[in-house]
Amino acid sequence: MSSHNMAVEPTTEPLKVFIWSTGRSLSNAFLKCMTYVPDTIAWHEPYSKIGKFSDVVASSAIVPDAESRPVRNLVKNLGGASAVAKIESGYDASDKDYDWLKEQLESDLPDGKTMLFVKDNGAIIGRLALHDKIPKGFRHTFLIRNPKISIMSRAKMYLKTLQTKSVNLDGQNTPFFQKNEYLNALWKYVKSEGLESRPVIIDVDDLLENPKEILEAYCKEIGIPFTEDLLTWPAGDEVMTKLWMVPKQSILIFRILGFGDKAFAHTEFKKLPVPAFDGSSKDDEFMNMIKQFPSTLPISMEDVKEVIDSEMPYYEEMFSKRLTVNK
């Protein structure tokens, strides 16, 4: 997709935008960046978090085995409802459902606000069949990353959590859960259903290579002014605790366990050396981590390769339609 040929003029009308992604694709950093577009309201993973933390959803048949999910037990272990009530910002997701969310997102923006920007994991829509809960009136954009990078990163993050955090994640049987298949299906769905005629796709590694050019092109595509202020942002978690619409449960977990602290430390999109899976077992760090959990976490290099191989065709199809810029 050429940003120069298909760009739209910046709009003065209120704008609503989704960015759908898979895990380990710098999506938190991207949301942080877009939060600093003037007069923006930013939501962090409302579909995913309501699926995890809502008692209403847990009591329905929407999320299979919701009550036994480790993240719900994690909130209980960190103090449960009383601890959640002490969080001064955010919303309590325990009594929310997807009808409430759809209504919130379809509501008019408050006076003085010109953009609503929502980031979520695209897999949640397909996995839970939530297509009828997608709100009207949104642009739909997508953030992708090569599974050879993102899935290895996910596996390492999972193992490091077991290694360094005093938290029991037994039962979390999807350490590689990415599902480019679901993201790809959502991309096709919004086009086929007339929800989005020109879904913009950003590949994260293009963004890291050329942040100014890709961000400028993205802003043109969705119809907002680009300024160089979007290239750097403050460090710290204030964006989550004070600026984002986010569940209190998420803030509780972050404050105690530090999940996501690396993302909040980001102040810019900067290309760094990132290992990609090469199909071998030469990654000593990964192999040494696996050996610490031989009985509870049967992960191998073969497991990683199998997941990556299954994900690549869906990623590659979207990659061929990604936003590009002329250098």
N, C-alpha and C positions, 0 to 999 in steps of 0.2 A: 504494500500500500504506500503510495507516495504522498507524503504530507503536503507537499507543495501543490499538487494537482487537485486534492480533494478537501482542502481545508475549508472551514466555514468561517463566516465573519463572527467576531466576538458578540455575544448576545447581551442585551440589557435586561432580558426577562429572567426570572428565577430559574435556576438550572438544577437538575437532579441527575446524579451520575453514580453508577455502580462501577467498581473495579473488582472483578472476580479473578481469583488466583488459585494456585495450589500452595501447599506448604513449602517453606524454605525458599521463597521467591522474593524476599525483601519487601513483602507486601506491607508490613508494619512501617517500614521506612518510607514507602511510597505514600501511605496514608498520612504519616507525619508530615511529609513534604506538602501534600495538598491541603492539610489543615491550615497552613499558613497563607493560603490564598485568602485575601481579605473577605470578610463577611461570610465565612464558610462554617457550616455545621458538619461535623464529621462523626460518623458512626463506625464503631469497630466490631466487625463480625457478629452482627445481631442474630442472624439465622443460626450460625454455629453455636453461639453462647446460649441462646434460648433452648436449643436442643440439648445442651449439656446441663444447664442449671435450673430449668423450669420444672416445678413440681406438677404444673398443669399438663405439660407435654409428657412428663414421665408417667403420669397416670393414664395417658391415652395409649393408643397403639402406634403412634407416629414414629417413635424412636424405639427400636427393638432393645429389650433388656436395659432400659434406661436406668432403672434403679440400681443395677449392679455395675454401672460404669465407674471406673476408678476415679474419675474427676469429681463425681458426686460424693463419693466417700472421702475424697481429699478435702472438700469443703467442710464436711462434717468433722474430719480430724483436725481441721484448723480452727474449730470453734463453732461451726454451724451457723444457725440463724442469728444467734446473739452476736457473733463476731461480724457477720455481714451487716447487721443493723448499725454497728459502730462506724462503718465506712461512710464518710460524710459526703462523698460525691458519687455519681453514677446512679443507676437504677437497679432495684432489686428484681432480678430475673425470675425469682422463684414462682411468682404469681402471674407471669406473662405467657402469652401463647402467640402463635403466628398470625392469628386474626388481629390481635392488638398491634403487632409489629407492622402489618400491612397498612392498617389505619394510620399509624404514626407516620409512616414514610409517605403516604399519599396526602397527608395534611399540608395545608399552605405553610410556607416558611414564615417564621416570625418577622415582624417589621425590621428592616435593616439588614436582613440576611439575604444573600443572593445565590448561594449554592449549598446544596445538600450533597455530601460526598460519602458514599458507603462502601466499605471494603469488606469482602467476605470470601470464604473458601467456596469455590463454585461446586465442589463435589457434594455439598450439603443439599443442594436443590435436587439433584438426581437421585442421591442415595435415599432421601426421605420422601421423594415424589412431592415436592413443594411447589411445583410449577404454578398452581393456582394461587399461591401466596406471593408471587412476584408482583410488586406494586406497579401501577400504570404511571406513565409520565417520566420515565427514566431513560437516560442514555446508558448503554451497556458496553463496558470496555473490559479488557482482559490483560492479565499479567502472567506471562509464562516463563518457564526456565527449563533448560535441558535436564531431563531426569538423571543423566549421568552425574550431574552436580547436585541437584536438589535431593535426590533419594539417598545418596551417600551422606549428605549433610544431615538429613533426617535421621538416618541410622545412628550416626555419631552423636547427635543431640540426645537421642533416646538413651543410648548407652551411658553418656556422660551424666544424664539425670539420675540413672540408677547408681552411678558411681559416686556422685558428689552430694546428692540431696537425700536428706533423711525422710524419704517418702516411699511408700510401697506402691509400685505400679503393676503389681501382679494382676494379670487378667487383661492388661492392655495389649491385645494381640495384633495390633496393626502398626508396628513401629515404622513401616515403610508406606503407610497410607498416604497416597498422593492423589491418585485417580485423575490423571489427565484425560482418561476416557470420559468421565463425568463432565469435566470442564469443556472438552471438545463438544459433547452433546449439548451442553447449555449454550455454547456459542452458536451452534446450528439451530437450536430451538428459538432463540431470540430473533434470529433472522427469519425463520420459516413462519413464525407467529406474528410477524410484523411489529415486534417490540423494538427492533433496532435494525435500521437499513444499512448502517455502516459501522459495525462493531470494530473499534480500534483495538489492536493487539500490540502490546509492548513485550519484547523479549528482554528480560532483566539484564542479560549480559551486553546487549546493545546499549541499554540505559547506562550501565557502568562504564562502558567504553566512551560514550558520547552523551553525557548527562544534559548539557545545555541544549544540544540539537534535538535530542529525543523529547525532552520536556517541552521545548518550544513547539515542536510539531504536535505533541499530544494536546497542548493547550489550544492550538489552532483548530484541531480536529473536533474538540468538544465545545469550542466557542467561548473560551475565556482568555483574557489578556495574559501574556507571559511577561514576567519580570525576573530579573536575575536574583531577586530576593528568594526565589524558590530553590536556588542552588545550594543554599546553606540554611541551617535551622539550629535552634538552641539544643544543647545536649540535655539529657535528663528525662524523668518520667512525668513531668508536669503536663505534657501533652495528653497523657492517658488519664491522669487523676483529675485534671481540671478542664481540659478542652474537649475530650472525646465523649460521645454518648457510649457508655460501656457499663456492663453489669458490675455491681458492687462485688460480686463473687470473683470476677476477674482481677479486680484491684486487690482483694484480699490475698489471692494466690500469688500475685506479683510481689506484694510487699513482704510476704513471709518467705517465699521460695526464690524470688528473683527471676521467674520465668519471663523471658522477653527483655531482660536488662540489656543485652547486647544491642538489640534493635533500638532501644531508647537512647543508647549512647551515640548512635549515628548522628552526624551533623551534616553529612553530604553523601551523594552517591559517588563512591570512589572504588576504582578497580583494584582488587587485591588478588594475590595468588590463591586460587581455590582449586583443590584437587578434584579431578573428575574420575569417575570409575573407569578403569581400563580393561575390565574383565579378568584381572589377575588377582592373586592373593598377596600382593606385595605391600599392601597398606599395613605396615606394622602397628600403627596406632589403633586401627580398627580391629585387627586380629587380637591384639593384646587386651582390648576392652572386651571382646567376645569371650575370651578365656576366663574372665572374672565371673561370668554368669552361665556356666555350662549346663546347669540343670533347669534354671528358670527361664532362660532366654535362648532357645535354640536357633540362633542366627548364624548364617554362614555367608561367605562370599557368593556361593551359588544362589542363596536366597536373594541377595541384592541383584545379581545379574538377571535372575528370572523376572523380578519385578520391573527392572529397567527395560528389558527387552519387550515386555508387554505394554509399557507406557510410551515407548518411543514413537510408534506410528501416529498416535493421537497428537503428541507434541509436534512432530514434524509437519503434520498437515496445517496446524495453526501457525507454526513458524513460517511457512511459505506465504502466509497472508499477513505477516506482521508489518507494523509501521516501520518504514525505512526513511532515511534522510540522505541527501546528496552531500558528500563532503567535498 
